[in-house]
Amino acid sequence: MMIAIFFWWIGLSIVVAVAANTRGRSPIAWFIYAIIFSPLLSGLLLLALPNLANSFAAGRMYLEGELSGPPFHL
């Protein structure tokens, strides 16, 4: 039973790391956060934080003159 919980914990931590990578965050750091604290809590925190992958693209387009507004919205 404990081995199954261990493998689920590691598997869900990997899912959090992949999600962090797609959102422009460090996958290694988020994997460690998920291992230490909880994959569920880390995943919820990751979803609550802004998506940096989109921010970088918007900032680059703004600097290149493709956008007329600010690169981010509050």
N, C-alpha and C positions, 0 to 999 in steps of 0.2 A: 504493500500500500504506500509506504513512504517513498519507494523508488518511483512509483507512478506520479506522485505529487512532485517529486524532484524533476522528473522529465517534463511535466507540464509547465512547471515554473521556468525552466530553462527555455522551453519552446516558446512560451508567451513572451519571455524576455527578448528572444530573437525577433519576434514579431514587432515588439516595441522598437528595437534597434532599426529594423527595416523601415518602419514608419517614420522614425526620426530622420533617417537618411533621405527619404523622399520629401520631407518638410524642411530640408536645408540645415539640419542639426547634426551633431556628432553622434554617429551610431554607437561607437564604443562607449562614450560617456553615458548614453541613455541605456545601453545594455547593462552597464554596471549599476546605474540607478535602479533599474528594474530588478536586478538580482538582489540588491541590498534592501530596498524598501518593499516594492511589490510591483509586479507587472501591471496590475489593474490601476494602482495609483499613478504609476509613471505614465501609463497610456493616457489616463484622463488629464494629467498635467500637460502632456505633450499636445493633446487636442485643444487645451485651453490657451496655449501659447500661440502667437502668430506664426503663420507659415513663412519662413524666411526664403524658401526657394522662389516663391512668387515675388517677394520684395526685391531680391537681387535682379530678377528679370525686369521688373518695372523700373527700378533705378537705372539700369543700363539703357533702357529705351528712353527714359527721361533725359539722360545725359546726351544721348544721340539725337535728341530733338524729335523723337517719334510720339511723345506724349506732351500734351499742353498743360496738364495739371501736375500736382505734386506726385511723387513716386509712391506715396502711401496715404492711407486714409485712417484717421483716428477714430 
